[in-house]
């Protein structure tokens, strides 16, 4: 059965967060406390798919490549050089002198083990889409590896700079996934020192973090991630100084907090995109099968109004089904539908629905 999904309008989301001023000024105990309503089911980056897990991954592990968020340029991290042998073969030279947080030296064996493990069914990786483009990785020297791709994959470097950290092969194979999730080890700027399900994760600065990292050296001594499911409780602990940083604050509540002493409210775009898809191919009797109906719906949606009054906090309308900073989405030269209710009504009438119609919307 052929199924076509038409992505017609998108709206980028925003994350609102609040900081107590002591977090900005530097606290006496050199600890930043961050609270959220969600925790990763497993701190192993390949075995969870929540943003809190992404944050922990960036703190405790390194990737082969670093993408500078200001310039979008790729920079050496655990790999110092890379080049394409052909469209499905990528050679990489690895950084020497890096150690994992338990003292284990980093080398080609760690890269080969990590990626051959995560592409295997036994790994039970949650985010398989992040690695299923890889066929295998082979060792070509103590600090040289070769990636074999299943097929040409233009986003390979992007993925190797994001959700694909490197694990210590000796330690992981010795303790297994369950123990690794309780006492994880990486090469990152922070070491995870405590994992308490339902409570949170504690991290401390890695004093041996390699000097040439594009991340720079960690500036805060300790970071504590606390799980506080209730929104009001998170806000209360922020106000009393028990927590330094929270996020996912509802826009109306954030506006109320902006004038409070000792609290800074900040907002920024995320890559989360809201959209409506039309099932225009499978349901021939549906009004959505008619082009003018789909055009009418597009003209009936006030995207800017939604951004300004509903999502708020830095959101903006998008007209392509991806975020501009994403790989391959730099060009936004696509059809744009202005908010025009009169034109929408006229198009509906031309399509044979002058009085409109009823349809189910699933969310």
N, C-alpha and C positions, 0 to 999 in steps of 0.2 A: 504494500500500500504506500503510495507516495504521500508524503506529508510536508507541507511548506509552511513555515512560520514567517510572517512578515513583521519585522520590527519597525514600527512607525514613529514612535516618539520616545524620547528618553530624557530623564532628568537626573542630574548627578546629585548624590547625597552629600551630607556634611556631617562631621563629627564635632560636637561641642564638648569642651572639657573645661575644667576649672582647677586652678591652682591656689593653694594657700601661699601667702607671701614668704613664709619661712623656707619653703621649698626653693624659691627663686634666690633667696639671700644666702642659703647654705646653713644647714642645721648643725648644732653642736655635736651631735652623734654621727654626722656624716652619713645619714640614711634618708633615702627618698622612699616614701610609702605610697604605693599606687593601688587603687581599689577598682574592682570591676564586678559586674554581676555574673560573669561567666568564667569558667576555668576549663583548660584543656583536659580532655579525658585521659591524655597521656602527654607528658612533657616532651617526649620524643617528637621532633618536628614532622617526621614522616607519618606519625600515628595520631595526629589531630588535625582539625581543619577550622580552628577558630582563631580570631585575631589575637587573642591573648597568647596563644601558642606561637604565633608569628613574632610577637614582641620578644618572648622568651628565647626564641630561636636566634634572633638577631643579636641578643645579648650574650648568649652562651656558646654559639657556634659561628664558624666562618664558612663562607662559600668560596669556590674557586675564583670567581670574578666578582668585582664590586661595581655596581652602577651608581655613579654620582647623581644624587637626586636633583642637584641644581643644574647640571649640564647634560645629564642623561648619557654621559660618556662612560664606556667600560674601562675599568682600571684594574691592575693586578691586585689580587688578594692572596689566596693560597696558591694560585697559579701566577707565574710571572710572564709567560708568553703563551700564545696559542696561534695556530694557523690551520686552515682547511686543506687537507690533502686532496679531497674531492668532496662532492656534495653530501656524502654520508660518512666521512672520516675526518675527525677532528683531533689533532695532536696538541698536547699541552705540556709545558715545562713547569714543574712545581717549585715553590719557594723552599729554600733550604734554611735550616736553623730554627724552624718553628717547632714548638712542643705543645702537646695537649696538657690540660690542666693537672693531669696526674703524673706528668713528667715523661710520658711516652712520646718519642720523636715522631714527627709527621713526615710521611714519605709516600711513595707511589702505592705501597701496599694498602694504605688507608683509603685512598681514592678508589682503587680497584675493588676492594672489599665493599665499601659503602654502596657504590652504584650497581655492582652485580648483585648485592643483597637486596636492595630496594626494588629492583625490577623482577625479582623472583617471587612466585606466588607465596612462598613460605613467609615472606616478610609481612604480609597482610597490611601493606601500606594503605592508608586511608585516602590520600590524595594521589591516586595512581596517575592522573592526568599530568602531574608534574614530572613524571619519569618514564611514562610508557612510550616515549619517542626513542628511548635508548635501547639498543639491542644488547650491547655488552661493552665492557671496558677492559683493556689489556695493559699490562705493565711492559714498558719498553726500556726501562732503566730505573735506577733508584728514585729518580725525580722526573721521569717521563712517562706519560700515559697516553693511550689512544682510545678515543670514544668511537664506537661503531654505532651508527644510527640505523633505525629500521628503514627509514626513507628520508629524503631531504626535509629538513625542519628549520625554517628560517629563524625561528625564535630560540634556537638552542642556547646562544650566549645569554639571552635574557633569562632563561630558566636557570642556567648555571650561575647567574648573579642573584638569584632570588630564593626560591623554595627548596634548594638542594644543598644543605650543609653536609660537611664531611665528618664521619665518625671515626674514632680510634679502633682499628681492626682488632688489635690484641685484646683490649679491655672488653669490647663488645662481645667478641666470641667467647671470652672467658665467663662473663656474667650473664649474658642473654638479655633479651628485651625487657623482661619484667624487672630485673635488678637495675638495668640501665635507666629505666624510667624513674626509678627511685633515687638513684645516685648517678645522674648523667655526667658525662665528660665531653668537653669540646675544646676548641682552640680559641674561643671568643674572648672578648674583653672582660666578661664576668663569668664566675663559676657559680653554678647552682649548688648551694650548700644544704638546702632542706626542701623537701617536697611533702606537703601535708594535704591529702585530698580533702576537699571541702573547706580548707582554710587558706591555702596559698602556697607561695614559693618564695624562698629567700636566696639572694645572690650577693656575692662579695666580689670586689674588684680583683681581677687577675693581675698580680704584680709582674708576671712574666710575659705579658702580652707583647707580641712581636712589634718592634719599633717602627717598621715600615708599613704598617697597616694603613690603608686609606681611611679607616675609621678614626685614626688618632688614638690617643691613650684615654682610658676611662677617667672621668673627672670626679665622679661620686663614689665614695667608698663602699656603700651598701645600698642595695635596692630590695625592697620588700613588696611583693605582690599579694594583696589580700582579696579574698573572695567575700563580697558583701552583696548578697542577692537583692536586698531591698534598696530601692532608689533613695528613699527618705533617710535611711540609715547611713548611706554613703555620704549624702549631703551633710547630715548632722556631724559625722566624724570629720568631714572636711572643715566645718565651721569651728570645731573644737580643737583642731590641730592634730587629731589622731591619724589623719590621712592627709597627704600633701597633694595628691593629684587624682582626679576622677574623670571619667569621660562618659559619652552617650547621655549627656544631660538633656532632657527635653527643652526645646527652644524657649517656651514660656517661662520655665523655671530658671533657665540660664539668664534670661533678661532680668528677672527679679534679683538675681545674685550679683549682677554687674555693679550695683551701687554699694554692696556690702564691704565694710572695711576688712582689709587683710585677705581679700579674695580677688583673683584675676580670672576673668572669663575669656577664653580664646576659642576661635572656631576656624575650621579649615576644610577644604574639599577632600573627599575620599574618592576612590575609584568605584564606589558602589553606584550603580546606575539603575534607576527605576524606569520601567517601560511597560507597555501593553503590547501583546502580540495578537495578531489576527489569525484565526484558523480559517484561511480563505480557500484552501485547496480541497479539504476532505469533505466539507459540508456544502454541497452545491446548492442546497435550498436555503442556506443562510443568507441574510442580507449582506454579510461580510464578504460574500463571493463577488459582490459588485464593486468595481473600482471607485465609483463616485461615492458610495457609502463610506468606504475607507478614507477617502479624501475629506468627506464631510466631518467625520470624527476627528481627523487631524486638525481641521480648522476650528473645531468646537472646543478644543482644549487650550486653556490659558496657561501655557508653560511658565511664562515669566511671573504670572500671578501666583502659581504654585511655589515657585522658587522663593518669591519675596514673602509670602504670607503663610505657607504651610511648612516647607522644609527649612527655609531660612539659613542663617549662619554661613553664608559663603556658597550656597548652592547656585546652580545656573542651568538654564535649558541646554540640552544637547540634541542634535539632530541626526547623529550617527550612532549606531549601537555599540559604542565603545568610548573609553575615556581618552581625551587627546594625548595624555602623557604615556599611554600604553604603547607597547611595541606594535608598529604597523598602523597606528591610528592618528598619525600626525595630521593627515589631511581631513578636513571637515567640509570639503566642497561637495555637499549633498543637497538634495531638495529640502527646503525649509518651508514649513506651513505657518503662515501668520495666523494669529488669533482673530477670527472673523466669523462670528455667529450667523450673520446674514448670509454669507457665502455658504456656510455649512447647511443652512435651511434650504437654500436654492439647490444645492447639490443633492440633498435628500429627495427633494421633489422631483428632480430630473431622473433620479434612480427609481422612482415609483413609490416613495414613502413620504408623501407631503405631510402626514400626521406623525411621522416618526415610527418607531417600532420598539418592541421589547426583546431583550436578549440577555442571556445569562453571562455574568462576569465572575470568573474564578480567580481567587487570590490566595 
